[in-house]
Amino acid sequence: MKRQHRATAVAAVAAMLAMGAAQAEPAKDDELTINGEETLATQAPAPDHLQGALGDTVYSGWLFRDPDTRAMQKDDFDNPMFLFVDAGIEAWNTPDGTEGKSCADCHNAIEDSMKGLRAALPKVTEKGELWSLENFVNDCRTNRMGAEAWGWNSQEMKNMTTAIGLQSRGMPVAVAIDGEAAPFWEKGKEMYYTRYGQLEMSCANCHEDNFGNYIRSDHLSQGQINGFPLYRLKDQGAVSTHQRFVGCMRDTRGVPFEAGSQEFRELELYVASRGLGMPVETPAVRH
């Protein structure tokens, strides 16, 4: 009975994907020009480590969205994420904790000290641990400021990581996947291709095997994460990378790992590496 239910679920997913078999091409002719000034590349040569899994080219998720959603990201005034950017910058300059320090007291201007950080994360620390941006933020809060750690998906954390991420906008994703990072990257890769949940689906089933197809009304992208944190119209709010991982895993009718878990940090590293060379788009807009 259990096997029959699983087979039925898998068949249902296959049917939903088949309904989108009339593949819709990404909007390759549109240009992502921010505020009429800075044009960000939305295509890049596929990284060698993918060995042709995505063909010759990786594409920004922006190209798979409808014209209205793409337009929102082109103008910072229309991009709702900038409400959270402003809140993050205010928090950057506000003292907090028992030490009475702000982020700016140690790191000075955010636009200078944080430039390029988002593009290189996750990365391995001096202690040999794989850290995402959220880990670095909370390390500063607890060890330097004497403040309480923020929840991984708290609004305060998303405000700060968005403000920090913006400072790398336009810089190429450049996560390290060799040396000390290699074991973490391998685990993330294994997770990417592992089937989860009652539907027995992996990340690759949607974002590698079926990008360009539709599942229900969703135009499947390659699952690039170079725009996170981003504004998701469906959620009417800011969404972090791990928050989206949780949502995807739930969509397979599986039990997700915790946001901030070792598993999701390893997956984040691997997925980021699938977009090596793509510019950071933070803060992006998706539906």
C-alpha positions as CSV (number, residue, x, y, z in Angstrom):
1,M,0.0,0.0,0.0
2,K,2.8,2.3,0.9
3,R,4.7,1.5,-2.3
4,Q,1.5,2.1,-4.3
5,H,1.0,5.5,-2.6
6,R,4.6,6.5,-3.4
7,A,4.2,5.4,-7.1
8,T,1.0,7.4,-7.3
9,A,2.7,10.5,-5.9
10,V,5.7,10.2,-8.3
11,A,3.3,9.8,-11.2
12,A,1.4,12.9,-10.2
13,V,4.6,15.0,-10.2
14,A,5.6,13.5,-13.6
15,A,2.2,14.5,-14.9
16,M,2.5,18.1,-13.6
17,L,5.9,18.4,-15.3
18,A,4.6,16.9,-18.5
19,M,1.9,19.5,-18.6
20,G,4.7,22.1,-18.9
21,A,6.5,20.1,-21.6
22,A,5.9,22.9,-24.1
23,Q,9.0,24.5,-22.7
24,A,9.1,28.3,-22.3
25,E,12.4,29.8,-23.0
26,P,13.9,32.2,-20.4
27,A,13.6,35.9,-21.4
28,K,17.2,35.9,-22.8
29,D,16.7,39.2,-24.7
30,D,15.8,41.2,-21.7
31,E,18.5,43.1,-19.9
32,L,18.7,43.5,-16.1
33,T,19.8,47.2,-15.9
34,I,19.4,48.6,-12.4
35,N,18.1,52.2,-12.2
36,G,19.0,52.7,-15.8
37,E,22.7,52.7,-14.9
38,E,24.3,49.3,-14.0
39,T,23.6,46.2,-16.2
40,L,24.1,42.9,-14.6
41,A,24.8,39.8,-16.7
42,T,22.0,37.3,-16.5
43,Q,23.9,34.5,-18.3
44,A,27.3,33.1,-17.8
45,P,29.4,30.1,-19.0
46,A,28.4,27.0,-17.0
47,P,31.1,26.1,-14.4
48,D,33.3,23.2,-15.5
49,H,32.4,21.1,-12.5
50,L,28.8,20.8,-13.8
51,Q,30.2,18.7,-16.7
52,G,27.4,19.8,-19.0
53,A,24.5,19.2,-16.6
54,L,23.0,22.6,-17.5
55,G,24.4,22.8,-21.0
56,D,26.9,25.5,-21.8
57,T,25.1,28.3,-20.0
58,V,23.8,29.2,-16.5
59,Y,20.9,31.5,-16.3
60,S,19.7,33.9,-13.6
61,G,16.3,33.1,-12.1
62,W,15.3,36.6,-13.1
63,L,15.0,35.5,-16.7
64,F,12.3,33.0,-15.8
65,R,10.0,35.5,-14.2
66,D,7.2,37.5,-15.8
67,P,7.7,41.0,-17.2
68,D,6.2,42.8,-14.2
69,T,8.4,40.9,-11.7
70,R,11.5,41.6,-13.8
71,A,10.6,45.3,-13.9
72,M,10.4,45.5,-10.1
73,Q,14.1,44.4,-9.8
74,K,15.2,46.9,-12.4
75,D,14.3,49.9,-10.2
76,D,15.5,50.1,-6.6
77,F,12.5,52.5,-5.9
78,D,10.1,49.8,-7.0
79,N,12.0,46.9,-5.4
80,P,10.2,46.2,-2.1
81,M,13.4,44.7,-0.6
82,F,14.8,48.2,-0.2
83,L,12.6,48.7,2.8
84,F,14.6,45.9,4.5
85,V,17.9,47.3,3.2
86,D,17.1,50.6,4.9
87,A,16.2,48.7,8.1
88,G,19.5,46.8,7.9
89,I,21.6,49.9,7.4
90,E,19.9,51.5,10.4
91,A,20.7,48.4,12.5
92,W,24.3,48.5,11.2
93,N,24.7,52.0,12.7
94,T,22.8,51.4,15.9
95,P,24.7,50.3,19.1
96,D,23.4,47.0,20.6
97,G,24.3,44.7,23.4
98,T,26.3,45.0,26.7
99,E,29.4,46.4,24.9
100,G,27.4,49.4,23.5
101,K,28.8,48.9,20.0
102,S,27.4,49.0,16.6
103,C,28.5,47.1,13.5
104,A,29.9,50.4,12.2
105,D,32.1,50.8,15.3
106,C,34.3,47.9,14.2
107,H,33.6,47.7,10.4
108,N,33.1,51.4,9.6
109,A,31.0,52.1,6.4
110,I,29.1,49.1,5.2
111,E,29.6,50.0,1.6
112,D,33.4,49.7,2.0
113,S,34.0,46.9,4.6
114,M,31.3,44.5,3.3
115,K,32.0,44.8,-0.4
116,G,32.6,41.4,-1.9
117,L,31.7,39.4,1.2
118,R,28.4,38.0,0.0
119,A,30.0,36.8,-3.3
120,A,32.4,34.6,-1.4
121,L,30.1,32.9,1.1
122,P,29.6,30.3,2.4
123,K,33.3,29.8,3.3
124,V,35.5,27.8,5.7
125,T,36.6,29.6,8.8
126,E,40.0,29.4,10.5
127,K,38.5,26.8,12.8
128,G,37.6,24.6,9.8
129,E,33.9,25.3,10.0
130,L,31.7,26.1,7.1
131,W,29.9,29.4,7.8
132,S,27.2,31.3,5.9
133,L,26.7,35.1,6.2
134,E,24.2,34.6,9.1
135,N,26.9,32.8,11.1
136,F,29.3,35.7,10.8
137,V,26.6,38.2,11.8
138,N,25.7,36.3,14.9
139,D,29.3,35.8,15.8
140,C,29.8,39.5,15.8
141,R,26.7,40.1,17.8
142,T,27.4,37.6,20.6
143,N,31.2,37.8,20.8
144,R,31.9,41.5,20.0
145,M,28.7,43.3,20.9
146,G,27.4,41.3,23.8
147,A,24.0,41.1,22.0
148,E,21.6,38.3,21.6
149,A,21.9,36.1,18.5
150,W,19.2,36.7,15.8
151,G,17.2,33.8,14.5
152,W,18.4,32.6,11.2
153,N,15.2,33.6,9.4
154,S,14.2,36.5,11.7
155,Q,13.4,39.8,10.1
156,E,16.3,41.4,11.8
157,M,18.7,38.9,10.3
158,K,17.2,39.2,6.8
159,N,17.4,43.0,7.0
160,M,21.1,42.8,7.9
161,T,22.1,40.1,5.4
162,T,20.2,42.0,2.6
163,A,22.0,45.3,3.4
164,I,25.4,43.4,3.5
165,G,24.5,41.5,0.3
166,L,23.7,44.6,-1.6
167,Q,27.3,45.8,-1.2
168,S,28.4,42.9,-3.5
169,R,25.7,43.5,-6.2
170,G,27.3,43.1,-9.6
171,M,30.3,41.1,-8.3
172,P,30.7,37.6,-9.6
173,V,29.9,34.6,-7.3
174,A,33.3,33.3,-6.2
175,V,32.8,30.6,-3.6
176,A,35.8,28.4,-3.0
177,I,35.1,24.7,-3.6
178,D,38.6,23.2,-3.3
179,G,41.0,22.7,-0.4
180,E,39.3,22.8,3.0
181,A,35.9,23.6,1.3
182,A,36.0,20.4,-0.9
183,P,34.5,17.9,1.7
184,F,31.6,20.3,2.5
185,W,31.0,20.9,-1.2
186,E,30.9,17.1,-1.9
187,K,28.3,16.7,0.8
188,G,26.3,19.5,-0.6
189,K,26.4,18.0,-4.0
190,E,25.3,14.6,-2.7
191,M,22.4,16.3,-1.0
192,Y,21.4,18.1,-4.2
193,Y,21.0,14.8,-6.0
194,T,19.3,12.9,-3.2
195,R,15.6,12.3,-3.4
196,Y,13.5,13.4,-0.4
197,G,10.0,13.2,0.8
198,Q,7.0,11.2,-0.2
199,L,7.4,12.5,-3.8
200,E,11.0,11.2,-3.9
201,M,12.3,14.3,-5.6
202,S,15.7,15.9,-5.6
203,C,16.8,19.5,-6.3
204,A,18.1,18.3,-9.6
205,N,14.7,16.9,-10.7
206,C,13.3,20.4,-11.0
207,H,16.3,22.7,-11.5
208,E,18.4,20.5,-13.7
209,D,16.2,18.1,-15.5
210,N,13.2,20.4,-16.0
211,F,14.3,24.0,-15.9
212,G,12.3,25.9,-18.5
213,N,9.3,23.7,-17.9
214,Y,6.3,24.6,-15.8
215,I,5.1,22.8,-12.7
216,R,1.6,24.2,-12.2
217,S,2.1,27.9,-12.8
218,D,5.7,28.1,-11.8
219,H,8.3,28.5,-14.6
220,L,11.1,26.4,-13.3
221,S,14.5,28.0,-13.2
222,Q,18.0,26.6,-12.6
223,G,17.6,27.3,-8.9
224,Q,20.4,29.9,-8.8
225,I,20.8,31.6,-5.4
226,N,22.8,34.7,-6.4
227,G,19.9,37.0,-5.6
228,F,19.2,36.0,-2.0
229,P,17.9,37.3,0.3
230,L,15.1,38.3,-2.1
231,Y,11.5,39.5,-2.1
232,R,9.1,36.6,-2.9
233,L,5.8,38.0,-4.1
234,K,4.1,34.7,-3.1
235,D,5.2,35.2,0.5
236,Q,4.9,39.0,0.5
237,G,8.2,39.4,2.2
238,A,11.9,38.8,2.4
239,V,13.1,35.2,2.0
240,S,16.5,33.8,2.8
241,T,18.3,31.0,1.0
242,H,17.7,28.4,3.7
243,Q,14.1,29.5,4.0
244,R,13.6,28.6,0.4
245,F,15.4,25.3,0.9
246,V,12.9,24.5,3.7
247,G,10.0,25.4,1.4
248,C,11.4,23.2,-1.5
249,M,11.9,20.2,0.8
250,R,8.3,20.6,2.2
251,D,7.1,20.6,-1.4
252,T,8.4,17.1,-1.7
253,R,6.3,16.2,1.3
254,G,9.4,15.6,3.3
255,V,10.7,16.8,6.7
256,P,13.2,19.6,6.1
257,F,16.4,20.2,7.9
258,E,16.6,23.3,10.1
259,A,17.5,26.6,8.6
260,G,21.2,27.2,9.5
261,S,21.9,23.5,9.8
262,Q,25.1,21.9,8.7
263,E,23.2,20.2,5.9
264,F,21.8,23.3,4.5
265,R,25.1,25.2,4.7
266,E,26.7,22.5,2.7
267,L,23.8,22.6,0.2
268,E,24.1,26.4,0.0
269,L,27.8,26.1,-0.9
270,Y,27.1,23.6,-3.6
271,V,24.2,25.5,-5.1
272,A,26.2,28.7,-5.0
273,S,28.9,27.0,-6.9
274,R,26.5,26.1,-9.7
275,G,26.3,29.9,-10.4
276,L,30.1,30.6,-10.3
277,G,30.7,33.7,-12.3
278,M,27.1,35.0,-12.2
279,P,26.8,38.4,-10.6
280,V,25.3,38.8,-7.2
281,E,21.8,40.3,-7.6
282,T,20.9,40.8,-4.0
283,P,18.3,42.0,-3.4
284,A,16.4,40.2,-6.2
285,V,12.6,39.9,-6.7
286,R,10.9,36.6,-7.6
287,H,7.2,35.5,-7.5
